[in-house]
Each structure stands twice: as C-alpha cells, then as structure tokens.
Amino acid sequence: MNIGYINYLNCFPFYYHMFEVEPVEGVKVVPAYPGELNRLVKNHELQMSPVSAAAYTYLQGDYVILPGFCLSSVGYVKSVVLQSRVPIEELDGKRVGLTTASETSVALLKILLAKYYKVNPEYIPVKPRPDFADVDAALVIGNEAMMEPAVPVEYSYDLGDLWLRKTGYPVVFAIFVAQKETVENEAPLLRDICRSYRTSLKVLKNERELLVGRASEMYPDISYDISRYYSYLRFEFTDELKDALAFYFKEAFEAGILAEVKELEFAKL
C-alpha cells in the first residue's frame, strides 16, 4: 500500500514510530508537500494519505476520512502565515502571492480577506519561500513559515489566530483519507497504520523530548521552538474539530472558492 506523508514538521508526530521504531509491513511511504499529495491521491497513486482539508471537496465520493486524526489548531498555528509589507487592511488592489503547497490555507486566506477584511487583492503564484520581488504580501506555510524570511517584512499574520478571532472556530488544515476500495479490501493494514499513528502520538505526549529531538534532526532549518510549536497543534479529530471543518467548507462554498461538501463521510475500520 502506498501512503503519503506531508513532508513538514507538523506531520512528523504521526510517523515517528513508523520511521524510527517499527515500519508497517506492506506500506511504502511517499513524502511530499500537501499540494503534491493532493494530486497523487486524486490520481489514485496513493491509497491512503494526509491531504489538505480543502482537497476533500473533490475527493469525496471516492475517498473517506479516517475519523481519528487531523492536523489542526485552535488559534495560533505558527506555520500558516501571511507575511506582508503593508497592514492587512491595506491589501486591496495589492499583489498577494499564494503558495501552491496547500489548498486549505489558500482558501482560508481568500475568505478572510474578502469577507472579514473587505479587501480584494490580485493573487499570483509564488514559490514556497517567496522573495517578495513582485508581491506586497505572501502566504507562507509549513516549515518555510518557521524559517527566517527570505527578506525582512514588517507585518506577519497567523491565519489560525485570525480565523479563530473572526469566526470563533479552530482550523482543520489537513485530514487523513483512504480509498473506499482500500477500506473494504485492506482494512487490517489500515488498522495497523492507525495503530502506528496512535503509538507515535503517545510518544509525543509521554516522551516529548525524544520525538522533538528527532524532529529537529530531520528539519534542521526550523528556527522556532519545536516543542512549543507542537503544543499549538491538535492531532485528534474531535467532534469540535469536525464541526469546525464543516463550517470552513460552508464558508468556502458560499464564497465560491470550493465545491460544496454536504457531509463528511468517515471510514469504518
């Protein structure tokens, strides 16, 4: 079975046990940015993977959500930021760079700017670590958001914090999905993968320094305190976070940004 791995610091707590202690037999792990994993899943090249939550809008029907896991934050997240040369309120008509690495964060930013800040910038694609040569602001996510900026910028806005303050909801940035056919035919192997995830999360809870130390070795360019960063994240897909995801989909659909999601369909394992 081919499964994905978001090659960011935030996903490592799910994979510590699989990478460092005990691989899951019969599983090949494919590391990539979220946007690339979304594409691989859409093309049925991965049977199970974490994906941008926004990707579920076009994966629904063929894929179901693993009910126990997600990548989310309640407020500050530190790894999804808008870096800007001007205040966010002054971005109307300005050029804002969008990374192609994550669909969830792009939709999140567009909703925030249009609905809650009443600004309409020009969006252009930029590389994951922008140099601001052609833009006034840029969305920066993942590991790049926790590195020193390529060029100094005066303003930095944490999208998890903005979303909570404007809507009252947390943000679910990524979910884990599996092909329906895989759930039907390879449920025991999927249960093994989920068991490995839960074991890893227990290490984060009970032997934090061990996991954080290995994460710092894997991602040496991170300038932020990794242990503190993990404290901002939520990895268990609680009912509160499922409601938050449903609200996000509603907002994105009403804004004409994403296709409609009528219900979240979960795997029964």
N, C-alpha and C positions, 0 to 999 in steps of 0.2 A: 504494500500500500504506500502510495506517495502522499506525504502530508507536508504542509507548509509551516514555515517559521518566520515570523516577522523579525527581520534582522535589525532589531532595535533593542536597546536596554530594557524597555518596558515588557517585552515578551519573554525575556530570559527566565524569570521565575517559574514559568510553566515547564521549561525544558531542562532545568538544571539536572534533575535526576536522569533524564533520558540521555543527556550529553555527557555527564560526568560520572555517573554511577552505573546505570544499567540501561543499555539500549533496549528498545522494544523490538523483539524479533519479528521480522516480516515488514518492518517500517523503514522507508527511506525519507529522510527529512530534507526539504528543499528550502534554503534560506533566501529571502528576497525582501525588498521593500513592499509595503502593503499594496501599492498600486499594481505591482507585478504579480503578486499573489492573487489579487482580484482577477487579473487576466487569465492566469493559469487555471484558477477554479472555474471561471466562466467557460474555458475551453475544455473542461473535463480532464485536465492533465494532473490535477490533484484530487484525491478522493476525500480528503479532509484538510481543513486549514483554518487558521485565524484569517479574517478578512476585514477590511473596512466595513463598519456597520452599514454605511450607505450602499455598499455593494449588494446587500440583501434585496434591494429593490428590483434588481434584475436576475438574482439567483433564486428568488422564491419560486417554488413550484418544483424545481429540480433538486434543491438543497434544503435541508432542515437544520435548525440551530441546536447545538449542544447546550442543554439547559443550565449547566453548572458553571460556565466560565465566560469571562469577558475581560476587556481592558477598559476601565472607566475611571472617572474622577468625580469627586464631589467638591467642586470649586477648583482651586489651583491644581494644575497638572504639570506645569513647567516645561513640557515637551511639545506643546502646541501653542505657538505664539505668533502674534502679528508684530513684526519689527517695522518701525516707521520713522521717517524723517520729520513728520508733522503729526500733530494730535489727531486722533482717530476721527474726531468731529469735523476735521477739515479735509477729509479724503474725497469729498465729492468732486468728480471730474479728474481726480488724480489717477496715476497708474499704479495698480497693485499687482504684484507678482504672486502667482499661485503655483505651488509645487504640484507635480503630478504624482507624488509619492502616496498621497492619501485622499480618498474621495470624501470621507466623513468630514474632515476638517475644512475642506473647500466649501462644502455645503453649509457647514456651521458658520463660517466667516461671512458668506453671502447673505445668510439670513440675518445675522447680527447687524451687518452694515445697512442692509436695505430696510429692515423692519424696525430695528431698535435705535439706529443712529441716523436714519433717513439720509444716507449718502449713497451715491451711485458712481462708483469709480469705474475706470477701464481696467479690465482684468487681462493680464498677459502671462504666458507660461514662463517660469524661471527654473533654474536648476535647484536641487535641494538646499544648497548653501549659497544664496544669492549674493552678488557683489554690489547690488543697488545702482549699477551703471545706468539702467534705463527705467527704474521704477522709484516711486516715492515711498512705497511700503511693500512688504512681502510676508507671506505666510511661510513660517519655518516650523518644521515638525521633527519629532523623533530625536535621534542623537544630535543632529545638527543644531537643534534648538538649545541644547545644553553645552555647546561649544562656544568659544568666544566668537562673536560675529565677525564675518569676513571684513566688514568695515564698520566703524562705530556708527550707531544710530541713537537718536535721542529718546525715542519712545519704544516701549515694549509692552504688549498687552497679552495677558494669559487668557486664551479663549475659554478654558474651563471655568475660570473665575468670572469672566464677562457673562457667559451663558447662565451660570447659577444666579448671578445678581439680576440679570434681566428677565429670566423666566422662572426662577425658583427650582429648576431641575438640574440634576447632575448630567454629565455627558457620557454616553457609551461610545467609545471610539472604535472598538473592534469587538467582533463576536467570532465564535468558532462554528463552522458549518461542516456538514458532511453530506455527500450524495445520498439520496434516498435509497438507491440501489445498494450502496455500501452498507447503510444501516441495516437493510434487510438481509444481506448476504454475509457480512463480516462483522456482525455485532460483537462477538467475543474479542476481536482485535481492537475495535473501537473502545471497548471497556478497558482493555489493557492500557491504551493510550490515556484514557481519562484517569485511570488509577495512577499512572506515572505523573500526570499533571498534579493530582492531589498530593502525592508524595512530595513533589517539588515545593508546592505551596506550604506544606508543613515545615520544610527546611527553612523557608523564608521566615516563618513565624517563630520557630524554635531554635534555629541555628543561623540566625540572620548574617552574622559576620562571615560565615563560611560561604554562603551564596553571594554576598556582596563582594567579597574578596575575589571570587572567580569572575564575577561580572566586570569588575574593574580591570581585570587582566584581558578580558575579551574586548572591552571597549575603552582603551586607554586614553582616548581623546576627550572623554567626558570631563568637563571641568566642574560639574555640580556634584554635591554630596549625594552619592548613590543611595545610601540608606535612607536619607531624608526623602529623596525622590520616590522611593518605593512606598513610603508612608502616605504619599498623596494618592496613590493608585488603589483601585478596588478591582479585585480579580474574580470574586464570586458574583455570579449573575443573580442577584436578589430580585424579589418582586418589585422593590422600589426602582431598581435599575431597568427592569423590563418596562415599567410604566414610563420611565424617562425616555427610553428608546422609542416607544410608541408615540410619545409627544414630539420627539425630534422628527420622526417620519411624517407626522401630521403637519408640522410647521414647514418642512421641506416640500411636501406635496402642494400645500396651499400657496407657497411662494413660487411654484412652477419650476423648482430646481431638481426634484427627484420624482420618480414614478410613485404611484400610490402603493402602500402596504396596508392591506385590510386586516391582516392578523399575522402574528408571529407563530410560525409552525415549528414545534420543537421535536427533537428526536426522542424516541422511546427506546432506551437501552436497558 
